[in-house]
Amino acid sequence: MSRIEILVGGVGGQGVVLSAVLLGTAATLFENKKAVQTQSYSSELRGGSARAEVIISEEPISDPQVRRPDILILLAEDALPKYIGRIKPKGLLVIDSDLVKGAKPGDYEILSIPATSIADKEMGNIVVANLIILGALIKKTGLLSVDSMEKAIEASVPKKAIGLNLNAFRRGLALMGE
């Protein structure tokens, strides 16, 4: 891995920022990699536009801006037209297929996960759909280790929510098979 650029787009309340924070935390604290994370969101607590970016690298990161994401994670339909044009050729588009319906084939691979319905039906809480997405992403790409991600979850979410978040992450891993 030289430099992996990741952009997460969605709306407030979906864990857009937390997703990027978890990836950066796992990389820096538990895998001795370099990472930089930035975020942008509207003033509404829930429902406004949200974007988070993370760059993970073996080398120091001198340019902290995600320009052409290798991995584009979309958690809301509104994010699709905003960010799809930025994905790197041959990149990976990861979508919550319950909420992002307009994704069309292109010069990228699509990983389509029904994360919201799984979170609702199996976890009883749609707010962990982002963790299901992250589990599937980690299993598919090997970007970071499962152990590092689990440690990042334990270090980053409130104690009362650790079990739910770990279960959702592990459910995402299981979606991709053994």
C-alpha positions, -999 to +999 in steps of 0.1 A: +000+000+000+014+034-009-015+058-004-052+049-002-077+077-005-112+070+009-142+093+008-174+086+027-205+105+017-240+105+033-261+125+057-258+134+093-267+106+117-254+078+095-219+076+110-201+091+081-175+108+102-172+078+126-165+055+097-135+076+086-123+081+122-124+043+128-104+036+096-078+063+106-076+051+142-071+015+132-044+025+108-024+048+131-029+033+165-029-004+157-011-009+124+017+018+127+006+034+094+001+071+087-034+086+083-051+119+080-089+124+084-110+154+075-147+160+076-174+184+064-211+184+074-240+208+075-252+224+107-282+201+111-276+174+136-293+147+115-303+147+078-279+173+065-251+165+040-220+149+055-186+139+041-156+125+056-122+117+040-093+095+052-060+089+036-040+058+048-003+055+038+029+037+048+047+070+041+042+104+056+012+123+041+022+157+028-011+164+009-041+157+032-068+162+005-086+133-011-087+142-048-095+109-065-107+083-039-096+047-044-126+038-023-158+058-024-184+048+003-219+062-003-246+059+024-272+082+008-286+088-027-279+125-025-241+117-022-240+098-055-241+128-079-219+148-057-190+123-055-192+096-082-172+117-107-143+118-083-137+080-080-104+069-093-105+046-124-106+010-113-116+022-078-141+006-055-176+021-050-192+008-018-229+015-014-257+009+010-280-006-016-311+001+006-304+039+003-284+043-029-304+032-059-290+052-088-254+037-089-246+027-125-218+005-137-187+024-146-149+022-146-150+010-110-161-020-091-194-018-071-198-035-037-235-033-029-245-041+007-281-039+020-267-025+052-297-005+065-321-034+063-296-058+079-290-032+107-327-028+112-338-064+110-308-081+127-293-055+150-325-036+158-308-003+151-302+013+117-274+036+131-249+007+128-254+003+090-220+021+086-203-007+106-218-034+084-204-015+054-170-012+071-169-049+079-177-059+043-150-034+031-123-047+053-131-084+044-131-076+007-100-054+005-078-064+035-071-027+038-067-031+075-068-061+098-100-072+115-082-070+149-071-034+143-107-024+133-122-041+164-097-023+186-105+010+170-142+004+176-136-004+212-115+027+216-138+051+197-175+043+205-192+048+238-188+018+262-225+010+261-225+008+223-193-013+218-212-047+216-237-035+191-210-019+169-187-049+171-216-072+162-225-050+132-189-049+120-187-087+123-220-091+104-204-071+076-174-094+076-197-124+074-215-110+044-183-114+024-179-151+034-149-168+048 
